[in-house]
């Protein structure tokens, strides 16, 4: 639904002209629906394959411009928001016979082209919902793909929200992170699946898409890690929701709708309800030059582009998106499933697609209007639970009956999906292959998220998080090239990352982020006890505004305490009186070797890590270097 030549609306006149085109598109679409101007004799499926670019150390690398130059004769490739992401737009297939294997082969063939292009550049390609090796400093505007439409989108969101993007996601660990642009959205990579829908079936089919979103997602989770934190089974859902939320804090109180949304109610009459609601709820973010007279085209029996509607719809992120398009000169409607993550393999992705497509048709054939058997809040609550817990939760299905997620999928939904694919005359061997993968994955609880978490928990006992995340990414690439479904993967090993080098590590990746701090007015006795209780030798000292102002060491505390204890009736000695004032610091984006050189040169036992606002974000200590040294020695053995 997106359009390439877009820009931010700058003047009131531009906004008003665009709004007029938007209203014209709605009226034209309404006329087309009443006059039956849509293709109904063919049903097509489609997909969008997003992927990441990483360097030889499995860290993100912004090379999509260079990749596209090599792939300029391959029309299915396109750019994405960040320089380290790209996308393949699969050719639409008629939903019948061997459509699934044809789509899989096309994606694999194009990925082979991407692998070859990446090899020319000395980089690699990986399919993953969230790249495990992403770092906070990868999301500076330097990594924005340099096109007007991306600058316009970021500028428009910034104007509504301000440059303050706070992430807060809780899982096994908790992530609290602040960013200054919506580029953090680029941490997400997905596998979007499209299904063409007949206009008279759109309402029922859209509601079915909403109802089955949770079990589809639970069976396919592949994004449990972000910045070394174990979060939701499908962290993409939380990350995307927060990264492009245009509301300010005060607007949250007013209950304005987030721009990333599951929706608030069932669809009742037509696709127009969705578009009208989105125009009412969400401000126009982007504009484009429009010269089309939609009414002339409709009156002539020609399908209009509806460009204003396309542009606005591309800035509203429904997890099941309603889409208008044109194929072979005829207008069509379709539903885009946006919840599925990229990876773990193309085979897994096509299995997920087969499950969704089969369920869409099968549930409609068996139940028709799903809203008679399920309340909307049940579908929405299921979606949240599946995002957070994956298969480790209970989901409600028809008539409010509760199931363990795996039981619902294997015993109830896969048989319905098989029926749906049979109704579309999909080849029997394809049905058995792809739905068999889903059944095996779910029965054995071996989703991509499970594999990543099990690998992480095993390896983090042996190595630094940085090395573990790189090993997981390396193992992912190895397994993807074999296109072997994830439920058959062995857990990642440190040896999978053969090129690991500490010289390529950044401070943020190996520093201690859980630091204990003191205030200047705290008494020395208290801080000394803190050090003893926590078995630490250094405590950072902050002022009332949370800025780093000093460093307390165990040696200084002991010396001050011993000197002060013999002074009768003296006022308590404070940390501010004895600390090292304005200590030398380092930034989180500096390299490991730089931190080591500073600490060696000045004989420091620790080095506070601060951001560009002098906020303390971590501490580098001798213990961090010892851990890395141990890993290096283990590799030499």
N, C-alpha and C positions, 0 to 999 in steps of 0.2 A: 504493500500500500504506500510505501514511501516514494518520494520524488527527489531526484538528485539536485535540481537547480532551485534550492530554497535559500531563504535569507531571513534574518530577524525583521519583524515589523518595527519600523523606526518612527514613522509619523502617524498621526491620527488618520490622515487621508488614506494611507496605505492599509491601515487596519480596517477602516470602513469599507474600502473596496474589496478586501479579502472576505470580510463578513458577508458582503452582498453576494459574492460568488458562492460562498458556503451555503447560504440560504437557497440560492438558485439550484445548487446541486441536490439539496434535500428535496425540493419540489420536483426536480427532473426525475430523481430516483423514485419518488412516489408515483409519478405518471408511468414510469417504466414498469413498476410492479403491477399497477392496475391494467396495463395493456399487454402484459405477458411478453415483455421484450428480453427474456432471459433464456439462455441455453438450458435445455432440460433433457436432451437426448444423449448427452455424454456426461459421465462423472469422472473427474480427474483427481489425482492426488499429486502433491508436490512436497518439497522439503528444502530447508536451508541448513547447510552444514557450516557451523562456525568452528574455527580452530585457532590455536595460539602458536606464536613463533618464539623459540627459545634458543639461546646460544649453546655453545658446547658444554657449558656448566649447568645447563637446564634452567637458566634464569631468563625472564622475558627480554626480548630484544626488538626494538622498533625498526623493523625492516620491511613493512608491507609495501612501501613505495618501490623498493628495489625488487621485491618479489613480483609485483604487478608488471614491472618493466620486462622481466623475463617471461611472464605468463601473458603478455599482451595479446597473443593470438588464441588464448583460451577464454572464450566469452562467458563462461559460467562463474568466473572468479570476480570478486568485488572486494572493496575496502570495508573496514569496520571502524568504529569510533577511535580506538587506540591503535597506534602504529604496530603493536605486537599482536594484533588480531586480524583475521581475514575471514572470508565467507565464500562458500560455493552454493550457487542457486541451482538446484537440480532441475532438469527438464521435466515438466508435468507429464504424468503417465496416465493412460486410461485405467481406471480402477477395475482391473479384471486380469485373469490369467496369470502371467508371470511378471506383473507390474512391480512387485516388491524386489525381486532379484534383479530386474532391469535397473531399478533405481540404485540398489546397492552397488552393482557393477559400475554404473556411471560415477557414483561418488568415489569409489575406490580408484577408478581410472584417473579421475581428476586429482585425487590425493597423491597418486604416484607422480603426476606432473608437479605437484607442490613439493613433494619430497625431493625430486630432482632439482627444482629451482632452489630449494633451501640448501641443498648440498653445494651448489655453485657458490652460494654466499657463505658457506661454512656455518650454517645454522640448522635447526631442526623444527619439525612440525609435531604438535601434540594435540589430541582431542581430549578435553577435560572440562567439566562444568566450571570449576575454578582452578586455575593453575596453582598447585601447592607452593611453588617457589616465589610467588608474588610478594613484593615488599611495599611498604607504604610509600616509599619515595619513587616507585614506578609510576605513580599517578600524578606527576607534575604535568603541566600543560605542554611541556616539551614533547610528551608522548602522544599528544592529540594528533590524529591524522589531519594534515594541513589542508582541509577543504572548507569552503565557506559554510556548507550546511552544518558541519560539526561545530565550527566556531559560533554559528548563529544559535544552535541548540543550547550550547553551554551558556552563552551570553543571556539568552532568554530565561533559562532556569535560574541563573544567578540574580537576574533582576527581580524575580519573584521571591526568591528565598534568601538571597544574600550569600556571600561566600563562606558559608559555615555548614559543612556536611558532617554531622555527627553520626557515627555508627555505634549501635549498642546491640549486641547479639549475645545471648547466653545459651550455652549448651553444657558439655562437660567442662569446658573453660568459658571464660567471659571475655568478649572483645569490646573494648571501649576505645574508639579511634576517631580522630578529627581530621578532616580533609578540607581543601579549599576550592574544590570544583566537583561537578558531577562526573568527571572522568572515572571516578571510582566504579561507576557502573560497568566499565570495560573489564572488570574482573570476571564478569559473567560470560560464559560461552554456552550456547544452546544448540539444540537440534529441533528446529521448528517444523511441524508437519501440517500440511494443508489438505483439506477435504472440500471438494466442490459440493454445494448443497442446492437442491431445487427450492425455488422461492416458497412454494406452498408447504414445504417441510421444514423451513428454516427455524421456525419457533421451537418446534419439538426437538429438532436436532441440536440447536444451541443449548437448550436446557439439559439435554442428555450429556453434552460435552461438559457442562458444569458439574453434573451429578457424578460423572466418572473420573473427574480430574484427580481426586485423592487416591484411589487405588492405582490409577495409572502411574502417578508420581511415586507412590510408595514402592512400587515394583522396580523403579528405575533410578533411584537416587544415586548421585555420583559427585556430590560437592560438600564434603563434611569439614574441609580444612580451609582456613583463611588466616594469613599472617601467622602460621604456626599454632593456631588455636583450633581446638576440636569443638565445633559449634553444632548447627543443625545438620540432620542427615542430608538435607538439600538447602544449604546455606544461600544458594543463589536467590531463593525466594525472599529471604529477609534482606539480603544485600541490595537486590534490585529495587525492592520496595522503598528502602531508605535512601538510596543514592539519587533517585530522580523524583523524590517527593518535593513538590514545589511549595508546600505549605510552610508558613512560619509557625512558631510555637503558639502565638495567640490564635492563629487560625485553627489549630488543632482543637482548641477549646470551643470554637464555633462549629465544630463537626463538619468542616469542609472535607470533601473526598480526596483521598490520595490519588496521585496520577497513575500509580500502579495499583490495579484493583482486580479483585475477583468479582466484584459487583455486589449489589445489595438485594436483588430480588430476581425471580424468574422472569423470563421474557414472555410477553402475553400476546402480542398481535403481529409484529413484523420486525424486520431488521431495523427499520426506521426508529424504533424506540431507543435502540442503542445509540445511534448517531445523534438523535435529538438530545438525549440525556447527556452525552459527552460534550455537545456544544453548550448546553446550559451549565454544566458543572466545571468545565475546564477552559481556562483562558487560551486564546490563540497564542502559540509560541513562535510559529514560523509562517512565512509568507512565500509566495512564488509568483512569477509573472504568468498571468492567465489571459489567453486571447480567445478561448473557446466560447461559442454561444451554445450552451447545453440544450436550450429549448429548440433551436433550429435543428440540431442533430436528432433529438428525440422525435420531433415532428416529421423528420425525413426517414425515420425508422433506423437511424444509425446510432450505435452505442457511443455515448460521450465518455470522455476521460474522467469527468468529475474530479478534476485535479485539486480543487480546494478541499474537498472532502477527504481525498487521499492524504493530503499534507497534514490536515488536522488529526486524522485518525492515526497517523504514524507517530503522533506525540502523546497519545493516550494508550497506556500499556495494560490492556486487559489480558489476563492470563489465557483466556479464550477470546481471540480477537475476531470480530466480524469484518470481512473484507469484500470489497467490490473489485472486479477486474474484467479484462477483455481477453478472450481467446479466439483466434481465427475470426476476428471481427464481431464476435458475439459477446454480449455482457454475461457475466456469471457472478454468483455469490459463493463465498467459501468461508470456512472456519479455520483459523490458524491456532493450533495448539502450541502455546509458548512455554509450557512448564517443563518440557523434557530437557535434560542437560546434554551437552556434547559428550560423546564417549559412553562407556570405556572403549568400545570398538564400533566400527560401522555395523558389524553384525548385530551387536547389542542394540544399536539405535534402530535398525530396521525391525528388530523384534519388538521394540517399544512401539514403533509406528504401526506394525501389524496388529498389536494388541489394541491400540487406540482406535484404529480404523475399523477393525472387526467389531469392537464394542459399540461404536457409533451406529453401525448398521444393525447389529444384532439386538441391541436394546430397543432401538426404534421399531424393529419388526415384532419384537415380543411384547413390548409395553406401550408403545406409542407415546402418549402424554405422561412423562415421568413425574410431573408435578402432582399428579393425583396420588402418588405413592411415596413422595418424599417432600419434606419441608426444605425451603431454601437454606435456612440457617444450619440444617444438618449437613448439606453439601459443603457449605463454607467452613464449618467447624472441622469436617473431615479433612479439608484441604490444609488447614493450619496444622492439624495433628500429623498428617502425612509428611509435611514439610519438615517438621521438627524431629519426628521420631521414625520416619520411614516405615519399615515393616514391624517395628517394635511398638505397635499401638493397636487399638481397637477402632474399627470404623463402623458406622451405621449405614445400612443399605435400605432397601425398600421396606415400608411399613415399620420403620424405626427399629428394625432388627439388628442387633449388634453381633459383629464377627471379629475375630482376630484378623488383622489385615491379610496375612498369608492365606488363611482359610477362605476368606471372601474371594480372593483373587483366583486361587487354584480350583476351588470347588464350585464356585458360582459364576465367576466372570469369564474365565478362559473358555468354558464350554459355550457361553453366549457369543464370545468373540469368534470362535470357530464357525458358529452358525452364520454370523454376519459375513465373514469372508466367503463362505460357501454361497451365500445369496448373491455375492458379487462375482461369482464364477472364478474366484482366485484358485490357482492350481493347488491340488490337494497336498503335493509335496512341499509347497511353500507354506501352506497353513501349518503343517506338522513341524516343519523346521523352525519357523520363527516363533510360533506360540510354544513350541517345545522348549525353546531357550528361556522364555519368560517363566514357564512352569518350573524348570530346573533351577533357575536363579532364585525364584521365590521359595520353593520347597526347601532349598538348602540355605536360605538366608545369606546369599552371597552376591549382594548388589555391589556396585562400584564403591559406594560409601563404606560398606562393611569391609571391603578389601583394603581401602585406604586407611581406615581406622585401625584395623588389626595389624597392618604393616607398620603404621606409626607407633602404636603402643609397644610392639616388639622391638623396634629399632631404636626408639628414643632412650632405652636403657643402656645402649651401647655407644651412642654418638650424640653430637650436638643436633639440635633441631634443624639447623641449616643443612647438615649432611643428610639427615633423614629425609627431609622434604625433597632434596635433589635426587636421592635414591628412589623414592616413590615415583617421581616424574620420569626418571630414566627407565625404571621397570615398566611404567605405563607405555612408554614409546616402544619398547621391545615387544611387549605383548600385542600392542595395536598393529604392528607391522605384520604379525601372524594372523590378525583378524580372528583371534580365538575368544569366544565369549568369556566374560569376566568370571563367571562361576567356576571356570576351569583354571583360573590363574593361580600360581603359587604366590605366596606373600613376597613382597619386595625384600631384597637383600642389599646390604651396603655395597657389595661387590658389583651390583648393577650400575653403580655410578663410578666407572673406572677412572674418570678424569677429574675427580674431586681434588681441588687445590685450595688450601687456606688463604693463599694470596688473593683469591677472587671473592673472599667473604667480606661482607660489609659489617660494620659495627652493630647495626640493628639486628643482625642475624645471630650473633653469638653473645651479645651483652646480657646481663641479668636485668630483666625488666621489673621484677618484684623487689623493689628497694624499700628500705626502711629509712624514714626521714625524721628530722628533729626541727624544732623552731629555735630561733636565736635565744628566746627567753627561757627555754627549758634548762633545768638545773643539770649540772655535770653528773651528779649521782644517778639521776634517772637515765640519762643516755648511756652511762657506763653499764647500768643494769641491763638495758636493752641489748647492748652488744654482747653481754655475757649470756643472756637468755637465748638470743638468736644465733650465737656463735659466729658473729661477724666482726670485722675489724674496722669497718668504715661506715659512717652514717652521713648522708648528705644533709645540709642545713638549708631550709627554705625560709623566706620571709612571709609576711602575712598575705602577700599576693601570690604565693606559690612559686616565686622565682628563686633559683639557686643563688645563695649568697655565701656559702661556706662548706667546709668539709671537716668533719670530726673524725679523728683516728683514735684507735684504742690506746696508742702510745701517748698521745696528747692528753686524753682523758685521764689516764692513770697518773701521769706526771702532775697535772693540775690538781687532781683529787688528793694526792699524797702531800702536795705543798699546802693545800688549803685546809686540810683536816687538822693541822696543828694550830690554826689560828682561832682562838676562842672568840665566841660571840660575833664572828664575822658573818656578813650577809652571804647567802648561798651563791656559789659561783655558777654563772650561766655559760651555756655552750657558746653563745656569741662572743664571750670574752676570750675564749681559748682556741676557737676553731681557726682553720686556715681560711683566710678571707679571699674571696674571688678566686677560687682554685682554677687551674687550667682545665679545660673541657674539650670534648670532641663531639662532632655531629653524628647522627645515626647513619648518614650516608657515606661516611669515611670508610676507607678500607681497613681490614684487619691489620695489615702491615704498618699502616700509619699509626694506629693505636699502640702497636708493639714498639715502634721506634720512639714514640714520646715517652712511654713508661720506662723503657730501657735507658734513654738518655738522661732523664731526670730522676731515675730510681724511684718512680711512683709505684705504690702497691695497688692503686686503683685510679680510675679516670672517669669522672662523671660524664654522662652523655646528655646533651641538651639539644632542644630544637632551636629554630631560628628566633624564637621569642624568649629564650633562656629558661624554658620550662624543662624540668628534669624528666627524662624519659627512660633512663636506665643507668647502669653502672658497669664498667669494664673492670674486672679484677684479675689478680694473678690466677685465681681458680679457673677462670674462663680460658686462659692460655694453656693451663695444664691439661684441661679436657681436650683441647684441640691437639696438643702435642701427643697425648696418649693415642688419639685416633690415628695420627700420622705414623707413630711407632707400630701400631697394630697392622697397618697396611704394609709396612716394611717386612714384617715377619714372614 
